[in-house]
């Protein structure tokens, strides 16, 4: 997922996407534990996507809170 795609999402969409990606990561990890998946670098990519989504959500929450003070 590209950064430009992440920036175009709303906060609700970010939260939903984080949940989807976490479920995807869990499934990938389980599949890899049972038998080696074809491309194990997908696990790393999904993990980094979750981190990027969380970072953007945190930035938006911080910006919203700084505006209230």
TAUR-V324605 format. One line per field, one symbol per residue. ss: DSSP state (a for helix, b for strand, c for the rest). A space follows every 50 residues. Layout:
ss->???
//
This chain:
ss->ccaaaaacccaaaaaaaaaaaaaaaaaaaaaaaaccccccaaaaaaaaaa aaaaaaaaaaaaaaaaaac
//
